[in-house]
Amino acid sequence: MADAQGKTAKLYRMVMEDHLCPYGLKTKDLLERQGYAVEDHKLTTRTETDAFKKEHGVKTTPQVFTESRRIGGLEDLRRHLGQTVREDSETTYMPVIALFGMAFAMALAVAILVTGSLFTWRVVEWFIAISMCLLALQKLKDVESFSTMFLNYDLLARRWVRYGYVYPFAEGIAGVLMLAGILIWLAAPLALVIGAIGAVSVFKAVYIDKRELKCACVGGDSNVPLGFVSLTENLMMVGMALWMLARMAV
């Protein structure tokens, strides 16, 4: 910030042999980028840290002080500087945007490698197949958490609980086979079934029952809201499956 030029901030952060506080480093970096001259006070022992917390009545470090006023930790500093702070429970589409963005970049890379050109209709195929693989990977990181969140809305999983454990593997297998262009007789029907069930489930939960839920599409720990993006993911699988089945029939 422009009005921060020439100002000084005191920063108290943990710098121990066995622990270098990452939030302290981020806080120091943020202050310096905002034009503050930082008086960096390093708390080098647990006893010193506990004494500091007790003296100032705080539960955590780092702590920032400016002009004899305590600002607080990293998130408090960000608010003080007028920056947006996202709460842990706040919904966000960023994980999905990042995943689909990377999938598209990878599809373009495959296009260049295979055809030597970006302008090929197969980019769409590769994009969807890679997206399925990446989405499956997110779910496979913690199948238990995914299956729990999945039960909130998936119609088949509610009737057959084990489907929540099967789904990530089915999505991953279908994505890999479609990317390789092999065993389409298996991959396409598999993607069609799980995509159709998913689309119907999301549509019912969001647009008929009007429920506000989090989507399990990028794993069981996501804050992505269930809705249009989730429906799009399933419709992409359905469309890809129908396209490949049509190609097989020709």
Secondary structure as the mmCIF struct_conf table of DSSP 4:
data_model
#
loop_
_struct_conf.conf_type_id
_struct_conf.id
_struct_conf.beg_label_comp_id
_struct_conf.beg_label_asym_id
_struct_conf.beg_label_seq_id
_struct_conf.end_label_comp_id
_struct_conf.end_label_asym_id
_struct_conf.end_label_seq_id
HELX_RH_3T_P HELX_RH_3T_P1 ALA A 2 ALA A 4
TURN_TY1_P TURN_TY1_P1 GLN A 5 GLY A 6
STRN STRN1 THR A 8 MET A 14
STRN STRN2 VAL A 15 VAL A 15
BEND BEND1 GLU A 17 ASP A 18
STRN STRN3 LEU A 20 LEU A 20
HELX_RH_AL_P HELX_RH_AL_P1 PRO A 22 ARG A 33
TURN_TY1_P TURN_TY1_P2 GLN A 34 GLY A 35
HELX_LH_PP_P HELX_LH_PP_P1 TYR A 36 TYR A 36
STRN STRN4 ALA A 37 LEU A 43
BEND BEND2 THR A 45 THR A 45
HELX_RH_AL_P HELX_RH_AL_P2 ARG A 46 HIS A 56
TURN_TY1_P TURN_TY1_P3 GLY A 57 GLY A 57
BEND BEND3 LYS A 59 THR A 61
STRN STRN5 GLN A 63 THR A 66
TURN_TY1_P TURN_TY1_P4 GLU A 67 SER A 68
STRN STRN6 ARG A 69 GLY A 72
BEND BEND4 GLY A 73 GLY A 73
HELX_RH_AL_P HELX_RH_AL_P3 LEU A 74 HIS A 80
TURN_TY1_P TURN_TY1_P5 LEU A 81 GLY A 82
TURN_TY1_P TURN_TY1_P6 ASP A 88 SER A 89
BEND BEND5 TYR A 93 TYR A 93
HELX_RH_AL_P HELX_RH_AL_P4 MET A 94 THR A 115
BEND BEND6 GLY A 116 GLY A 116
BEND BEND7 LEU A 118 LEU A 118
TURN_TY1_P TURN_TY1_P7 TRP A 121 TRP A 121
HELX_RH_AL_P HELX_RH_AL_P5 ARG A 122 LEU A 140
TURN_TY1_P TURN_TY1_P8 LYS A 141 ASP A 142
HELX_RH_AL_P HELX_RH_AL_P6 VAL A 143 PHE A 150
TURN_TY1_P TURN_TY1_P9 LEU A 151 TYR A 153
HELX_RH_AL_P HELX_RH_AL_P7 LEU A 155 ARG A 159
TURN_TY1_P TURN_TY1_P10 VAL A 161 ARG A 162
HELX_RH_AL_P HELX_RH_AL_P8 TYR A 163 ALA A 180
TURN_TY1_P TURN_TY1_P11 GLY A 181 GLY A 181
HELX_RH_AL_P HELX_RH_AL_P9 ILE A 184 PHE A 203
HELX_RH_PI_P HELX_RH_PI_P1 LYS A 204 ILE A 208
BEND BEND8 ASP A 209 ASP A 209
STRN STRN7 LYS A 214 LYS A 214
TURN_TY1_P TURN_TY1_P12 CYS A 217 VAL A 218
TURN_TY1_P TURN_TY1_P13 GLY A 220 ASP A 221
HELX_LH_PP_P HELX_LH_PP_P2 VAL A 224 VAL A 224
STRN STRN8 PRO A 225 PRO A 225
BEND BEND9 LEU A 226 GLY A 227
HELX_RH_AL_P HELX_RH_AL_P10 PHE A 228 ALA A 249
#
